Amino acid sequence: MQKTTHLLLLDDTGARLVLRGEAPQPLPPPPAGPAQLARLLESTPRTGWRWLVERRDEYAMPTTVPLARGRDRHALLAHQRRKLQLDSPYHCSLNLAQRTEPRPEEDVLLCGLSDAQSLAPWLAVFAAHPGRLLGIHTPALLSAALGPRLPAPGDYRLLIQPGENLLRLSCLGPTGALHFSRSTPHPEPLAAAGSEVSQLLRYLRSQKTLPAQASPQLILISPSAPGPEITASLDGISEHPLHHLSPQQLAGQPCPDLASLFIQLALDARRAPDLRPTSLCRARQHQQLGQALGLGAGLALVSCLSYAAQTYWSSLDLDEEAARLQQQTQALEQQARTRLSQRPARHLSPEQLGRLEALDQRLHTRQQPPRPLLERVAEVLGQHPEFQLQQLEWHWPPLATTNGGPTPEHEHLQLQLEVSPTSATDGQAIDRLAARIGNWPGAGTPRVDMGHQLNGDAPPRWRISIDLDTTNHGQP
């Protein structure tokens, strides 16, 4: 997972490297610059990168296409870009509005960079490192991120951004989305602001990007306040007074110029639209899919280990219950021997001796827990994870006797267990479970009835009772 994000700044003067928290460092032109960047990517494998491209070939062109979805929409937008001679791998489209009357149409803003050849050496570096390029941004696309920090929310706003020999004008809609942007080279950008803004407003109204009656709020973003002449030339264009904001006011921290403001916006961009080519976007999506699959496999492994641990502790509970019952049986046997030793000795007939030997054999059988049967119960429950064992007990009925002594003809063991469903089950599932547990030599028909509930929110419990005749089958 990438923890740190750095920036590659590309403008008309060249390329600069902006490591987070450090000042921009110039990079030599290709091929030396891309080679140096490739070595940096290899030495920092856990970092993500973004581009900030401040160039005059940036465009943001509003257009209208038929309303469509999916692949049809992509095909229509690609045709429109070719028609406007804006076909470039660095592009994106922003939805502005949709309507169904008089015909289904969609207003979109086509954004991108027209000079793809000069960016190819830098793009090749990131093509060799899939998943490292997180976004390609321009000042026009990042202007929408300033919307919540600007005055007059809910109105059209025209951002006037003078740069070095460049005047950028960006129009934001009532929702803060970018509706248009244009960069005009000029040796004195502020001096030309009045005429450029007037021309742009006429163009936007003619294209219906700006409603005819709308009067946008003019916002000048520059480090220094404008002079009286500049203010006078801009005040008469709109009904609203001119607002001036410095980059430091918008950034909320020391920010000397517009370039530093857009560098900060690009480094912190998360969901801003970007101009990455489709191939690099797919590489990033494949990387995210691999991370998601790895997380899913980890959760599945944890679930399996949890189930195994639960089964192990259930088997330990069965062993503890068997040991406890064995201790009780040994105590009862010791009490019986003590009482017999206190009785006066008397002569016994061979028939009585035989019956006593059979009784001793039966007592010896009852001393031992029915381990094979318990193992059978554990095996069946392991094959039915939809049920969880809550309670298990067994007991031998009192020995049947006659006037002549105990009769060993029939020996029975009564087994009862309570289970609760771990998921939604039907009534047939508990019957199948009972039938598999009762598949034992000498076992009678299992009885299934509804057990008790600890509280109203607890799942219901089912009680399964089985009577086993062990006279001819030995210890179960």
C-alpha positions, 0 to 999 in steps of 0.5 A: 500500500502506497503511503507517500505521494510525490509530484511531477510538475510539467510546464512550458519551461520543462519538468520539475520534481516536487517531493512532499515537504520539499522545494521543487527540483528541476529535471533535465530534458529527455532522455536524461530527465526520464532516466533520472525519474525512473531511478527514483521510482525504483528506489522508492517502491512504496510511493505514489505519483501525480502529475501537474501539467501547466501548459498552454495546450490545455483545453476545456471545451463544452459540447453536446452529444446524444444521451447514451450510456456505457460503451455507446457514450464512450464512442460518442465522446471519442467521435466528438473529440476527433471531430473537434481535433482534440483526439489525445490520450490525455483526456476526460469528460465532465457531465454538465447537464442532461435533458430529455426535451425536445430530445435526449441530450447531454452537455459535457465538458471535454478536457485534455492536453492536445500535445501528447508527443512532448509528454510521451517520454515521461509517460513511458517511465510510469508505463514501466511501473504500473500502478504508480501513477495516481493521476494527471491533473491540470490547473483547470481541473483543480479549480473545481476543488477551490469551489467550497473555499470561494465566496458566493456559493450557488452562483456562477463564478468566474476565476481570473488567474494571472500567471507568468505571461499567461491569463487563465479564466475558469468558469464554475457552475452553481454546484462548483463544477467546472463549466469552461476554462481557457488559457491566453498567453499575454505579456501583461495578464492583468492589463488584458483581464477586462477585455478577455473576461468580456469576450469570454462572457459573450462566448459562454452566453452564445454557447448557452454554457452561461444563461443569458440573464446570469451575472457571474461573480468575478474572483481574482486570485493573485498574490497582490491586490489589483490596482485601481485601473484593473479594478475599474475595468473589471467592476463594470462587467458583472453586477457583483463587485470584484472579489480578490483572494490571495493563494495563501487565503485559499491554501490556509498556509504559506503559499507565495503564488498560484503555482504553489497553490496548485501544487498543494491541490494536486498532492492532496487530490483524491477524487478529482478528475484526471487525464490518465490514459486508459492503459494506466487506469486499467493497471491501477484498477488491476492493482486495486483488484489484486489488493481486494482479492488478497484481503478477501483471502485473508478474511477467509483464512481467519474465518477457517481458523476461527471455525477450527478453533471452535471445533477444537474447544467443543471436542475438549468440552466433550472430553471434560464431560466424559471424565466427570461422568467417569469420576461419578461412576467410580465413586458410586462403585466405591460406595457399592463395594463399601456397603457390600463389604459391611454386609455379613458373608453368606454362601451364594449359589452358582446361579447367583454368582453368575448373575453377580458376575453379569452385574459386575460386567455391566457396572464395568461397562457403565464406568467407561464413557461411550467414546466411540459414540461420542466420536461418531457425534463429533464426526457428524457435527463436523460434517454439518457446520450449520449446527453448533453443539450446545449440550450433550449428556447420556445416562444409563437407566436403573438396572432392572431386577427381579426377586431373584436378582438383577436381570442382564437380558437388556442393557440400554443407553440414553443419549441426549444432545442439544444443538442450535442452528448457525444459519437459516435452516429448514426442518428437514436439516435437523431430521437429517442430522438426527438420522446420521447420529442415530445410524448406530447398531442397536439405536432406536428411532431418534426423537427430535423436539424443540429445546428451550431458549435462553432469551428471546433473541437467542436462536432456537435449540433442538433436542435429539434423544436416542435410545441404544440397546447395547445388550448384543452390541457391546459398549457404544 
